[in-house]
Amino acid sequence: MGQGVQAGGPFARRSFLRFGAAAAGGAMLSRQARASAESAPPAEPDWSQTIGSSVVDRPYGKPSDFEKDVIRRDVPWLTATKESSVSFSPLQSMPGIITANGLFFERYHAGRADVDPRQHRLLIHGLVERPLVLTMDDVMRFPAVSRIHFIECPANGGMEWREAQLNSLQFTHGMIGCAEWTGVPLSTLLGEVGLKKEAKWVMVEGADGARMNRSLPLAKCLDDCLVVYGQNGEALRPEQGYPLRLLVPGWEGNVSVKWLRRIKVGDAPWFSREETSKYTELMPDGKARGFTWVNEAKSVITFPCPEKPVAAPGLYEIRGLAWSGHGKVKQVDVSVDGGINWQTAQLQEPILSKALTRFTLPWRWDGKQALLQSRAIDDTGYVQPTIAQLRKVRGTNPIYHNNSIQTWQVKPDGSVFDVQLG
Amino acid sequence: MSSSARRAFCYRSSPRKRGPGGWIPACAGMSGITLLFCLWCIPAGAASPGAFGYGHVATPQEIAGWNIDARGSDGAGLPPGKGDVSHGADVFIQQCGPCHGTFGEGEGRYPKLEGGVGTLTADRPEPTVGSYWPFAPTLWDYINRAMPFSAPHTLSADDVYALTAYILNFNNIVPADFVADRDTLPKVKMPNRDNFTWTDPRPDTKNAACMKNCIEPQAVKIISTAEGKDLTPRTTGPLDTMKAK
């Protein structure tokens, strides 16, 4: 941390205001400057000389019309249908660590189910003493907890195993979101039904057309899994499994089953389609790895990035996100020369277990090519690997769990490209 | 005081002391009156099933309706019924052919269900039912729970058995006279069965947190760039509608 503090020192005292303005993003600043030329001082803007809209003009509320580009987007050529597909969160435009509910990435296997909460039921059965049917009112009556955790699809970055393909932060890293989730610990529900002594595994299943199901070891279920109905101060969105989903902190997103309707306790895993033919990693020797659940430590620089280039030489704040499925982010290092030298970035509070964590580093860009990288270290001591290190062990066909260091190439004109180094 | 009233009282009285499992206070580290209060707040039945008493006990009929899973490794949960290859071919052409092709060859970007044997170590592997799937009952389970894509879970158990038989047959895993049922499917050994490991070997990389002169400057080479590849949808303006590459 020492180097980050040292680097920030002079900026903090001598040019903080200028720095803060510049850090708002060069491209955005210049766009706003152009658009508001007639409203900039000494002139008065229109909105200061008229009366605005009334309360409840928009009873739910929505983002400013000027933010209309900040939306989930898909890669149309990636999947056969949009009902069994994925959309990506616009990380390049998301401040902080919390993902707005309307921007949280989507992953469906049979489309978004629109479930009536009055008719939704949760069935818990199998190797239990007292199988139960719960209504949503029943579920919400159990003692509730709220926790902040990320959910990341393990295919995040999956299109980059072989080579740099997508020139976009949104599409290389956007299958992740972080929210405050509210619900009941799965351990409470399993205690209420009572586990038989042979119980070792738990199957969770959705109410969507795919009846998406996965097996989980009992120990994880009793550790920190939640059955959630609240997300960032409101009910789950249908896109996130309204009215009820599982949250398995730190593990690949697929196991956090949405529209949760059934929990079955058993003595062995189910080997469902989603944990055999999918969500397994094919290694170069033809063997495949299954039940690789944890999303290992990962990070990415969110400014600059291909969508947010740098405008001109000068002082900027490199910003990024780091996370680990094993616990807390302990340290993030940043390189501007392709990994020759590194500086330790500042971590922004709060630093929470299995949650997105912000990091920043002041950077004076000299107008020459730069190769920006970030490297996360979590509290197990694990260091985020390079893509070359991952490929050496896992080849180019695992699809899932690419947690490699991302390289952004900043060209002398300030444009930014997704590249990979040898 | 009834147990539910005591529970409610205790929950409200010491909300910060409740354990991770719910409202039960964590009494560790307490002494004297605090400890007594805390222990009183743990009702006798706290850890026993039904302590909250919410919802209703599931009836066998309720469970039977939703208890659809068949376990891949041993077929536990497969229902009565059966289906043969020839009936499977008829159902497949009607229900599956438009996306998966008549013989599982796949239409457009929809999944191929056959072929790819021997490609798992190739540069461009083709994982299919025949080349990749480890367990035959998983095929029955998946068709039954999620297919046909536009009308999932509408086929009879017999039709799902027949489809399973047909798909295994066009992958040359079972003969043309194979009849799939709850006894025969678990005995089918899938060709790739033994090529999975089910324990996580990670961490399998060991990067060093080096800070200075970590690599030679001349070793820093861009070997791949997304620039100019024309694969990236736009990230401003309306959603992109770019076509398959």
Interface residues (C-beta under 8 A of the other chain):
Chain A: D69 I71 R73 D74 V75 P76 W77 T79 A80 T81 E83 S84 P90 Q92 H109 A110 L123 I124 H125 V128 E129 R130 P131 L132 V133 L134 T135 D138 R141 F142 P143 V145 E163 A164 Q165 L166 N167 S168 Q170 F171 V184 P185 S187 T188 G191 E192 V193 G194 M203 E205 G209 A210 R211 M212 N213 R261 R262 K264 G266 A268 P269 W270 F271 S272 R273 T276 S277 T280 L282 P284 D285 G286 K287 A288 R289 G290 F291 T292 W293 V294 E296 P306 E307 Q331 D333 D337 G338 G339 I340 N341 W342 Q343 T344 L371 R375 I377 Y382 V383 Q384 P385 T386 Q389 L390 V393 R394 T396 N397 H401 Q409 F417 D418 V419 Q420 L421 G422
Chain B: Y11 R18 P20 G21 G22 W23 A47 S48 P49 G50 A51 F52 Y54 G55 H56 V57 A58 E62 I63 W66 N67 I68 D69 R71 G72 S73 D74 C99 G108 R109 Y110 P111 L120 T121 D123 P125 P127 V129 Y132 W133 P134 F135 T138 L139 D141 Y142 R145 A146 F149 P152 H153 N192 N195 F196 T197 W198 T199 D200 P201 R202 P203 D204 T205 K206 N207 A208 A209 C210 M211 K212 N213 C214 I215 P217 A219 V220 K221 I222 I223 S224 T225 A226 E227 K229 L231 T232 P233 T235 T236 G237 L239 D240 T241 M242 K243 A244 K245
